[in-house]
Amino acid sequence: MDQEDELMQKSIELGKAIAQTDIYKEFKKAEYLLFQDAEARKLVEDLQKLKHEQRGKVMAGIELTKEDQEQLKELEQSCIRNRQVLASNEANTRFQDFMEKISGSIKTGIKSVDK
């Protein structure tokens, strides 16, 4: 097995280990529960759609109006008030922070060899 294949195998093992953590399991459970809740799912879909539309405006050089900004703010508040959306968002944030720590550890390992 060459060096690249060995690294790919180690990355698969890392992925399997990550999938066994409570952080990942909580993230997947919250994601599942979110998609089972029609109201929560619609809120998230509406928010994603609005953000996409507003990004398109900005990329096209169209300045967002006060109404655009207010609409986004109101929809974000509605999402935060929904218990399932909030729980899913918190679980996602914890998982993303965990993955950033793992990435940081990998970078630390690389830097230790570069010295």
C-alpha positions as CSV (number, residue, x, y, z in Angstrom):
1,M,0.0,0.0,0.0
2,D,1.5,3.3,-1.0
3,Q,1.5,6.4,1.2
4,E,-1.5,8.0,-0.4
5,D,-3.6,4.9,-0.1
6,E,-2.5,4.6,3.6
7,L,-3.7,8.1,4.2
8,M,-7.0,7.5,2.6
9,Q,-7.5,4.4,4.7
10,K,-6.6,6.5,7.9
11,S,-9.1,9.2,6.8
12,I,-11.9,6.5,6.4
13,E,-11.0,5.2,9.9
14,L,-11.2,8.8,11.3
15,G,-14.6,9.3,9.6
16,K,-15.9,6.1,11.2
17,A,-14.6,7.2,14.6
18,I,-16.3,10.6,14.2
19,A,-19.6,8.9,13.3
20,Q,-19.4,7.1,16.7
21,T,-19.2,10.3,18.8
22,D,-22.1,11.6,20.8
23,I,-21.6,15.0,19.0
24,Y,-22.2,13.4,15.6
25,K,-25.1,11.3,16.8
26,E,-26.8,14.3,18.4
27,F,-26.3,16.3,15.2
28,K,-27.9,13.5,13.1
29,K,-30.8,13.0,15.5
30,A,-31.5,16.8,15.5
31,E,-31.3,16.9,11.7
32,Y,-33.8,13.9,11.5
33,L,-36.2,15.5,14.0
34,L,-36.1,18.8,12.1
35,F,-37.1,17.1,8.8
36,Q,-39.9,15.3,10.6
37,D,-41.4,18.6,11.8
38,A,-43.2,20.2,8.8
39,E,-43.3,23.6,10.3
40,A,-39.6,23.6,11.3
41,R,-38.6,22.2,7.9
42,K,-40.6,24.9,6.1
43,L,-39.0,27.7,8.2
44,V,-35.6,26.5,7.3
45,E,-36.4,26.1,3.6
46,D,-37.9,29.6,3.5
47,L,-34.9,31.0,5.2
48,Q,-32.5,29.3,2.8
49,K,-34.5,30.4,-0.2
50,L,-34.6,34.1,1.0
51,K,-30.8,34.1,1.8
52,H,-30.2,32.7,-1.7
53,E,-32.3,35.3,-3.3
54,Q,-30.7,38.1,-1.3
55,R,-27.2,36.8,-2.1
56,G,-28.2,36.9,-5.8
57,K,-29.2,40.5,-5.5
58,V,-25.9,41.4,-3.8
59,M,-23.9,39.5,-6.5
60,A,-25.8,41.4,-9.2
61,G,-24.9,44.7,-7.6
62,I,-28.4,45.4,-6.3
63,E,-28.4,46.9,-2.8
64,L,-30.6,45.2,-0.3
65,T,-33.5,47.5,0.8
66,K,-34.5,48.1,4.4
67,E,-37.5,45.9,3.7
68,D,-35.2,43.0,2.4
69,Q,-33.1,43.3,5.6
70,E,-36.2,43.4,7.8
71,Q,-37.8,40.4,6.0
72,L,-34.6,38.3,6.7
73,K,-34.4,39.4,10.3
74,E,-38.1,38.5,10.9
75,L,-37.6,35.1,9.3
76,E,-34.5,34.4,11.4
77,Q,-36.4,35.4,14.5
78,S,-39.2,32.9,13.6
79,C,-36.6,30.2,13.2
80,I,-35.0,30.9,16.5
81,R,-38.4,30.8,18.2
82,N,-39.1,27.3,16.8
83,R,-37.7,24.8,19.3
84,Q,-36.8,22.2,16.7
85,V,-35.0,24.6,14.5
86,L,-33.1,26.0,17.4
87,A,-32.1,22.5,18.6
88,S,-31.0,21.5,15.2
89,N,-29.0,24.7,14.8
90,E,-27.3,24.2,18.1
91,A,-26.4,20.6,17.3
92,N,-25.1,21.7,13.9
93,T,-22.9,24.4,15.5
94,R,-21.4,21.9,18.1
95,F,-20.6,19.4,15.3
96,Q,-19.1,22.1,13.1
97,D,-16.9,23.3,16.0
98,F,-15.8,19.7,16.6
99,M,-14.9,19.3,13.0
100,E,-12.9,22.6,13.1
101,K,-10.9,21.2,16.1
102,I,-10.1,18.1,14.2
103,S,-9.0,20.1,11.2
104,G,-6.9,22.2,13.5
105,S,-5.3,19.1,14.9
106,I,-4.4,17.9,11.4
107,K,-2.9,21.3,10.6
108,T,-0.9,21.1,13.8
109,G,0.5,17.7,12.8
110,I,1.5,19.1,9.4
111,K,3.2,22.1,10.9
112,S,5.1,19.9,13.3
113,V,6.7,18.1,10.4
114,D,7.4,21.4,8.5
115,K,9.7,22.7,11.2
